[in-house]
Amino acid sequence: MEGKWLLCMLLVLGTAIVEAHDGHDDDVIDIEDDLDDVIEEVEEMKESKLPGDKGLVLMSRAKHHAISAKLNKPFLFDTKPLIVQYEVNFQNGIECGGAYVKLLSKTPELNLDQFHDKTPYTIMFGPDKCGEDYKLHFIFRHKNPKTGIYEEKHAKRPDADLKTYFTDKKTHLYTLILNPDNSFEILVDQSVVNSGNLLNDMTPPVNPSREIEDPEDRKPEDWDERPKIPDPEAVKPDDWDEDAPAKIPDEEATKPEGWLDDEPEYVPDPDAEKPEDWDEDMDGEWEAPQIANPRCESAPGCGVWQRPVIDNPNYKGKWKPPMIDNPSYQGIWKPRKIPNPDFFEDLEPFRMTPFSAIGLELWSMTSDIFFDNFIICADRRIVDDWANDGWGLKKAADGAAEPGVVGQMIEAAEERPWLWVVYILTVALPVFLVILFCCSGKKQTSGMEYKKTDAPQPDVKEEEEEKEEEKDKGDEEEEGEEKLEEKQKSDAEEDGGTVSQEEEDRKPKAEEDEILNRSPRNRKPRRE
């Protein structure tokens, strides 16, 4: 186990190498010289849930800070990935400032005693914020193989919302993973917030274009870029009046009755008095302030009446010939392309300049920024174990100390008292209405209770009487039909046993009428 840990370079800023073992790691702190004499100190967080857990704290605000530590050996970009990870806690939030780290390039000129903002770095990574612009930097300096000049390449902005990491005053874990295949991942609290490829997702691109626009090319003077032109054959119509006004007086309008032509709309205030300190030589002749004429309040208007204006139906404006396609249109001119004299192709931007130190070079308008548990490694499993032994414990302690939902609501209301009104409207008021509705129902009558509890009963006696009347009527109709059939039968026997065709047709019709009379639809409607 110990051999795997030795594959990594573990450090807390200002320390030598931190050896790892199966038990708890004891951090040995040795702060380097600083620039402002007011920079980081090693202490616990102000609201630490883990007694004895210390980290590096940026103590002052509105000043530049710098601190650095040398690695036990330079990191070489070859066949193994690079993983950089550390923790940050903005204990007071953050107004404007950064909490990013710099991996300082391995150069003969590197002097950590003179570490400043111009010191060459290979990678810059970490959170930064000013105003409402929340950033998570990943920048690397790429060396042009033709000119030897370094240029900063910035990763695309994350799609995730980063605001919470700056404002919740919790410890967050920032991780950068660079792979030899040029892919990269950026994680916060072990969740990916950004990913991409060094060849495709950096600005400006690592490799320049093969072709560029010829800086010596010039657009010809006769080049026509107009897609449309006025029709040269168009002629203005003879009845086109360009001088007709857009608005004309409404000739159908009439002055309202009671209009006071001789009364001004505003009159001097009769109650106004000239100030005692008014100096006519200095201030000029005093005039009472104007007020609305009280006589106009009961009238439709005062002053000289004028007709309202309306749109002129004959207005056409200045005549212009219609536009037609330009037969000489040549398109938008662009300079021709030529081979880029500065073109190069670097297909392995992962092979960056080796770095031999790590540093914090920061300016912040907020103090008490807490840093802890820096690790630079090539093995993801070791980095995850390191995170679980550090950030994981902080996260578990924070979770255990957090209040429940009700407690969180009360704390939020203490900071924002107007939330009490929201709570009352969304919780107390609905409960009150439910109780009021349940307790204010009308008492049911004894008759209604009888119907719910007893066996089904007929609604009224009238319904039974109607059924008896319908039954009696049906019996009478059946007796009449039987007598009719007997009479027809006797008549047929008297005629010699023959039945006319008309009687045969009438018989099925009588049967059909009988069926219809028995139908429920033809019964007498029930009285209400």
FENDA-V715338 format. One record per residue. RES is the residue in three letters. SS is DSSP state (alpha for helix, beta for strand, coil for the rest). NEAR is the number of other ideal C-beta (glycine too) atoms within 8 Angstrom. Layout:
res->RES ss->SS near->NEAR
res->RES ss->SS near->NEAR
This chain:
res->MET ss->coil near->6
res->GLU ss->alpha near->8
res->GLY ss->alpha near->6
res->LYS ss->alpha near->8
res->TRP ss->alpha near->12
res->LEU ss->coil near->7
res->LEU ss->coil near->9
res->CYS ss->coil near->13
res->MET ss->beta near->11
res->LEU ss->beta near->13
res->LEU ss->coil near->14
res->VAL ss->coil near->13
res->LEU ss->coil near->15
res->GLY ss->coil near->12
res->THR ss->coil near->12
res->ALA ss->coil near->8
res->ILE ss->coil near->8
res->VAL ss->coil near->11
res->GLU ss->coil near->7
res->ALA ss->coil near->9
res->HIS ss->coil near->8
res->ASP ss->coil near->4
res->GLY ss->coil near->4
res->HIS ss->coil near->4
res->ASP ss->coil near->9
res->ASP ss->coil near->4
res->ASP ss->coil near->8
res->VAL ss->coil near->7
res->ILE ss->coil near->9
res->ASP ss->coil near->7
res->ILE ss->coil near->9
res->GLU ss->coil near->11
res->ASP ss->coil near->3
res->ASP ss->coil near->12
res->LEU ss->coil near->9
res->ASP ss->coil near->10
res->ASP ss->coil near->5
res->VAL ss->coil near->8
res->ILE ss->coil near->13
res->GLU ss->coil near->15
res->GLU ss->beta near->8
res->VAL ss->beta near->10
res->GLU ss->beta near->6
res->GLU ss->beta near->9
res->MET ss->coil near->10
res->LYS ss->coil near->6
res->GLU ss->coil near->5
res->SER ss->coil near->8
res->LYS ss->coil near->8
res->LEU ss->coil near->8
res->PRO ss->coil near->5
res->GLY ss->coil near->5
res->ASP ss->coil near->11
res->LYS ss->beta near->9
res->GLY ss->beta near->15
res->LEU ss->beta near->14
res->VAL ss->beta near->12
res->LEU ss->beta near->14
res->MET ss->coil near->9
res->SER ss->coil near->10
res->ARG ss->coil near->7
res->ALA ss->coil near->5
res->LYS ss->beta near->8
res->HIS ss->beta near->9
res->HIS ss->beta near->17
res->ALA ss->beta near->14
res->ILE ss->beta near->15
res->SER ss->beta near->13
res->ALA ss->beta near->15
res->LYS ss->beta near->7
res->LEU ss->beta near->13
res->ASN ss->beta near->6
res->LYS ss->beta near->6
res->PRO ss->beta near->8
res->PHE ss->beta near->12
res->LEU ss->coil near->5
res->PHE ss->coil near->10
res->ASP ss->coil near->6
res->THR ss->coil near->3
res->LYS ss->coil near->6
res->PRO ss->coil near->9
res->LEU ss->beta near->11
res->ILE ss->beta near->15
res->VAL ss->beta near->12
res->GLN ss->beta near->14
res->TYR ss->beta near->13
res->GLU ss->beta near->15
res->VAL ss->beta near->13
res->ASN ss->beta near->13
res->PHE ss->beta near->13
res->GLN ss->coil near->10
res->ASN ss->coil near->8
res->GLY ss->coil near->8
res->ILE ss->coil near->13
res->GLU ss->coil near->7
res->CYS ss->beta near->9
res->GLY ss->beta near->14
res->GLY ss->beta near->11
res->ALA ss->coil near->13
res->TYR ss->coil near->12
res->VAL ss->beta near->12
res->LYS ss->beta near->12
res->LEU ss->beta near->15
res->LEU ss->beta near->17
res->SER ss->beta near->13
res->LYS ss->coil near->9
res->THR ss->coil near->6
res->PRO ss->coil near->3
res->GLU ss->coil near->4
res->LEU ss->coil near->12
res->ASN ss->coil near->6
res->LEU ss->alpha near->12
res->ASP ss->alpha near->6
res->GLN ss->alpha near->6
res->PHE ss->coil near->13
res->HIS ss->coil near->8
res->ASP ss->coil near->5
res->LYS ss->coil near->4
res->THR ss->coil near->12
res->PRO ss->coil near->10
res->TYR ss->beta near->12
res->THR ss->beta near->12
res->ILE ss->beta near->14
res->MET ss->beta near->12
res->PHE ss->beta near->13
res->GLY ss->beta near->13
res->PRO ss->beta near->15
res->ASP ss->beta near->11
res->LYS ss->beta near->12
res->CYS ss->beta near->7
res->GLY ss->coil near->5
res->GLU ss->coil near->3
res->ASP ss->beta near->6
res->TYR ss->beta near->10
res->LYS ss->beta near->9
res->LEU ss->beta near->14
res->HIS ss->beta near->13
res->PHE ss->beta near->13
res->ILE ss->beta near->11
res->PHE ss->beta near->12
res->ARG ss->beta near->15
res->HIS ss->beta near->12
res->LYS ss->beta near->8
res->ASN ss->coil near->10
res->PRO ss->coil near->6
res->LYS ss->coil near->6
res->THR ss->coil near->5
res->GLY ss->coil near->6
res->ILE ss->coil near->6
res->TYR ss->beta near->8
res->GLU ss->beta near->8
res->GLU ss->beta near->8
res->LYS ss->beta near->15
res->HIS ss->beta near->9
res->ALA ss->beta near->13
res->LYS ss->coil near->9
res->ARG ss->coil near->6
res->PRO ss->coil near->9
res->ASP ss->coil near->5
res->ALA ss->coil near->7
res->ASP ss->coil near->4
res->LEU ss->coil near->13
res->LYS ss->alpha near->7
res->THR ss->alpha near->7
res->TYR ss->alpha near->10
res->PHE ss->alpha near->11
res->THR ss->alpha near->9
res->ASP ss->coil near->5
res->LYS ss->coil near->8
res->LYS ss->coil near->6
res->THR ss->coil near->13
res->HIS ss->beta near->10
res->LEU ss->beta near->13
res->TYR ss->beta near->15
res->THR ss->beta near->14
res->LEU ss->beta near->15
res->ILE ss->beta near->12
res->LEU ss->beta near->11
res->ASN ss->coil near->9
res->PRO ss->coil near->9
res->ASP ss->coil near->5
res->ASN ss->coil near->11
res->SER ss->beta near->10
res->PHE ss->beta near->14
res->GLU ss->beta near->10
res->ILE ss->beta near->17
res->LEU ss->beta near->13
res->VAL ss->beta near->14
res->ASP ss->coil near->8
res->GLN ss->coil near->8
res->SER ss->beta near->6
res->VAL ss->beta near->7
res->VAL ss->beta near->11
res->ASN ss->beta near->14
res->SER ss->beta near->7
res->GLY ss->beta near->11
res->ASN ss->beta near->8
res->LEU ss->coil near->15
res->LEU ss->coil near->11
res->ASN ss->coil near->7
res->ASP ss->coil near->8
res->MET ss->beta near->14
res->THR ss->beta near->6
res->PRO ss->coil near->5
res->PRO ss->coil near->9
res->VAL ss->coil near->9
res->ASN ss->coil near->8
res->PRO ss->coil near->8
res->SER ss->coil near->6
res->ARG ss->coil near->6
res->GLU ss->beta near->7
res->ILE ss->beta near->8
res->GLU ss->beta near->9
res->ASP ss->coil near->9
res->PRO ss->coil near->5
res->GLU ss->coil near->4
res->ASP ss->coil near->7
res->ARG ss->coil near->5
res->LYS ss->coil near->5
res->PRO ss->coil near->6
res->GLU ss->coil near->4
res->ASP ss->coil near->4
res->TRP ss->coil near->8
res->ASP ss->coil near->8
res->GLU ss->coil near->9
res->ARG ss->coil near->7
res->PRO ss->coil near->6
res->LYS ss->beta near->7
res->ILE ss->beta near->9
res->PRO ss->beta near->9
res->ASP ss->coil near->9
res->PRO ss->coil near->6
res->GLU ss->coil near->4
res->ALA ss->coil near->8
res->VAL ss->coil near->4
res->LYS ss->coil near->6
res->PRO ss->coil near->6
res->ASP ss->coil near->4
res->ASP ss->coil near->4
res->TRP ss->coil near->8
res->ASP ss->coil near->7
res->GLU ss->coil near->8
res->ASP ss->coil near->4
res->ALA ss->coil near->9
res->PRO ss->coil near->7
res->ALA ss->coil near->7
res->LYS ss->beta near->7
res->ILE ss->beta near->7
res->PRO ss->beta near->9
res->ASP ss->coil near->9
res->GLU ss->coil near->5
res->GLU ss->coil near->4
res->ALA ss->coil near->8
res->THR ss->coil near->4
res->LYS ss->coil near->6
res->PRO ss->coil near->7
res->GLU ss->coil near->5
res->GLY ss->coil near->6
res->TRP ss->coil near->11
res->LEU ss->beta near->11
res->ASP ss->coil near->8
res->ASP ss->coil near->3
res->GLU ss->coil near->11
res->PRO ss->coil near->7
res->GLU ss->coil near->8
res->TYR ss->beta near->7
res->VAL ss->beta near->7
res->PRO ss->beta near->9
res->ASP ss->coil near->9
res->PRO ss->coil near->5
res->ASP ss->coil near->4
res->ALA ss->coil near->8
res->GLU ss->coil near->4
res->LYS ss->coil near->6
res->PRO ss->coil near->6
res->GLU ss->coil near->4
res->ASP ss->coil near->4
res->TRP ss->coil near->8
res->ASP ss->coil near->6
res->GLU ss->alpha near->8
res->ASP ss->alpha near->4
res->MET ss->alpha near->5
res->ASP ss->alpha near->7
res->GLY ss->coil near->5
res->GLU ss->coil near->4
res->TRP ss->coil near->9
res->GLU ss->coil near->5
res->ALA ss->coil near->8
res->PRO ss->coil near->7
res->GLN ss->beta near->7
res->ILE ss->beta near->8
res->ALA ss->beta near->7
res->ASN ss->coil near->12
res->PRO ss->alpha near->5
res->ARG ss->alpha near->9
res->CYS ss->alpha near->12
res->GLU ss->coil near->7
res->SER ss->coil near->4
res->ALA ss->coil near->11
res->PRO ss->coil near->6
res->GLY ss->coil near->9
res->CYS ss->beta near->12
res->GLY ss->coil near->9
res->VAL ss->coil near->4
res->TRP ss->coil near->8
res->GLN ss->coil near->5
res->ARG ss->coil near->8
res->PRO ss->coil near->7
res->VAL ss->beta near->7
res->ILE ss->beta near->8
res->ASP ss->beta near->6
res->ASN ss->coil near->10
res->PRO ss->coil near->4
res->ASN ss->coil near->6
res->TYR ss->coil near->9
res->LYS ss->coil near->8
res->GLY ss->coil near->6
res->LYS ss->coil near->4
res->TRP ss->coil near->9
res->LYS ss->coil near->5
res->PRO ss->coil near->8
res->PRO ss->coil near->7
res->MET ss->beta near->7
res->ILE ss->beta near->8
res->ASP ss->beta near->7
res->ASN ss->coil near->10
res->PRO ss->coil near->4
res->SER ss->coil near->5
res->TYR ss->coil near->10
res->GLN ss->coil near->7
res->GLY ss->coil near->5
res->ILE ss->coil near->4
res->TRP ss->coil near->9
res->LYS ss->coil near->5
res->PRO ss->coil near->9
res->ARG ss->coil near->7
res->LYS ss->beta near->7
res->ILE ss->beta near->8
res->PRO ss->beta near->7
res->ASN ss->coil near->10
res->PRO ss->coil near->4
res->ASP ss->coil near->7
res->PHE ss->coil near->10
res->PHE ss->coil near->9
res->GLU ss->coil near->5
res->ASP ss->coil near->9
res->LEU ss->coil near->5
res->GLU ss->coil near->6
res->PRO ss->coil near->14
res->PHE ss->coil near->11
res->ARG ss->coil near->6
res->MET ss->coil near->11
res->THR ss->coil near->8
res->PRO ss->coil near->11
res->PHE ss->beta near->15
res->SER ss->beta near->12
res->ALA ss->beta near->12
res->ILE ss->beta near->14
res->GLY ss->beta near->16
res->LEU ss->beta near->15
res->GLU ss->beta near->11
res->LEU ss->beta near->13
res->TRP ss->beta near->7
res->SER ss->beta near->15
res->MET ss->coil near->7
res->THR ss->coil near->13
res->SER ss->coil near->9
res->ASP ss->coil near->10
res->ILE ss->beta near->16
res->PHE ss->beta near->14
res->PHE ss->beta near->15
res->ASP ss->beta near->14
res->ASN ss->beta near->12
res->PHE ss->beta near->13
res->ILE ss->beta near->15
res->ILE ss->beta near->14
res->CYS ss->beta near->13
res->ALA ss->coil near->8
res->ASP ss->coil near->10
res->ARG ss->alpha near->8
res->ARG ss->alpha near->6
res->ILE ss->alpha near->13
res->VAL ss->alpha near->14
res->ASP ss->alpha near->9
res->ASP ss->alpha near->8
res->TRP ss->alpha near->13
res->ALA ss->alpha near->14
res->ASN ss->alpha near->9
res->ASP ss->alpha near->9
res->GLY ss->coil near->11
res->TRP ss->alpha near->12
res->GLY ss->alpha near->9
res->LEU ss->alpha near->11
res->LYS ss->alpha near->13
res->LYS ss->alpha near->10
res->ALA ss->alpha near->8
res->ALA ss->alpha near->10
res->ASP ss->alpha near->11
res->GLY ss->alpha near->7
res->ALA ss->alpha near->7
res->ALA ss->alpha near->6
res->GLU ss->coil near->6
res->PRO ss->coil near->7
res->GLY ss->coil near->5
res->VAL ss->alpha near->5
res->VAL ss->alpha near->7
res->GLY ss->alpha near->8
res->GLN ss->alpha near->10
res->MET ss->alpha near->10
res->ILE ss->alpha near->9
res->GLU ss->alpha near->9
res->ALA ss->alpha near->9
res->ALA ss->alpha near->11
res->GLU ss->alpha near->6
res->GLU ss->alpha near->5
res->ARG ss->coil near->6
res->PRO ss->coil near->6
res->TRP ss->coil near->6
res->LEU ss->alpha near->10
res->TRP ss->alpha near->8
res->VAL ss->alpha near->7
res->VAL ss->alpha near->8
res->TYR ss->alpha near->11
res->ILE ss->alpha near->9
res->LEU ss->alpha near->8
res->THR ss->alpha near->7
res->VAL ss->alpha near->8
res->ALA ss->alpha near->8
res->LEU ss->alpha near->9
res->PRO ss->alpha near->8
res->VAL ss->alpha near->8
res->PHE ss->alpha near->8
res->LEU ss->alpha near->8
res->VAL ss->alpha near->8
res->ILE ss->alpha near->8
res->LEU ss->alpha near->8
res->PHE ss->alpha near->8
res->CYS ss->alpha near->7
res->CYS ss->alpha near->6
res->SER ss->coil near->5
res->GLY ss->coil near->6
res->LYS ss->coil near->3
res->LYS ss->coil near->4
res->GLN ss->coil near->5
res->THR ss->coil near->6
res->SER ss->alpha near->5
res->GLY ss->alpha near->6
res->MET ss->alpha near->8
res->GLU ss->alpha near->9
res->TYR ss->alpha near->8
res->LYS ss->alpha near->8
res->LYS ss->alpha near->6
res->THR ss->alpha near->5
res->ASP ss->coil near->7
res->ALA ss->coil near->3
res->PRO ss->coil near->3
res->GLN ss->coil near->6
res->PRO ss->coil near->6
res->ASP ss->coil near->4
res->VAL ss->coil near->5
res->LYS ss->alpha near->6
res->GLU ss->alpha near->8
res->GLU ss->alpha near->10
res->GLU ss->alpha near->8
res->GLU ss->alpha near->8
res->GLU ss->alpha near->11
res->LYS ss->alpha near->8
res->GLU ss->alpha near->8
res->GLU ss->alpha near->9
res->GLU ss->alpha near->10
res->LYS ss->alpha near->8
res->ASP ss->alpha near->8
res->LYS ss->alpha near->8
res->GLY ss->alpha near->10
res->ASP ss->alpha near->8
res->GLU ss->alpha near->8
res->GLU ss->alpha near->10
res->GLU ss->alpha near->9
res->GLU ss->alpha near->8
res->GLY ss->alpha near->8
res->GLU ss->alpha near->10
res->GLU ss->alpha near->8
res->LYS ss->alpha near->8
res->LEU ss->alpha near->9
res->GLU ss->alpha near->8
res->GLU ss->alpha near->8
res->LYS ss->alpha near->8
res->GLN ss->alpha near->9
res->LYS ss->alpha near->8
res->SER ss->alpha near->8
res->ASP ss->alpha near->8
res->ALA ss->alpha near->11
res->GLU ss->alpha near->7
res->GLU ss->alpha near->6
res->ASP ss->coil near->7
res->GLY ss->coil near->4
res->GLY ss->coil near->5
res->THR ss->coil near->6
res->VAL ss->coil near->5
res->SER ss->coil near->6
res->GLN ss->alpha near->5
res->GLU ss->alpha near->6
res->GLU ss->alpha near->10
res->GLU ss->alpha near->8
res->ASP ss->alpha near->8
res->ARG ss->alpha near->8
res->LYS ss->alpha near->8
res->PRO ss->alpha near->7
res->LYS ss->alpha near->8
res->ALA ss->alpha near->10
res->GLU ss->alpha near->8
res->GLU ss->alpha near->8
res->ASP ss->alpha near->8
res->GLU ss->alpha near->11
res->ILE ss->alpha near->8
res->LEU ss->alpha near->8
res->ASN ss->alpha near->9
res->ARG ss->alpha near->7
res->SER ss->coil near->8
res->PRO ss->alpha near->4
res->ARG ss->alpha near->4
res->ASN ss->alpha near->7
res->ARG ss->coil near->7
res->LYS ss->coil near->6
res->PRO ss->coil near->4
res->ARG ss->coil near->7
res->ARG ss->coil near->5
res->GLU ss->coil near->2
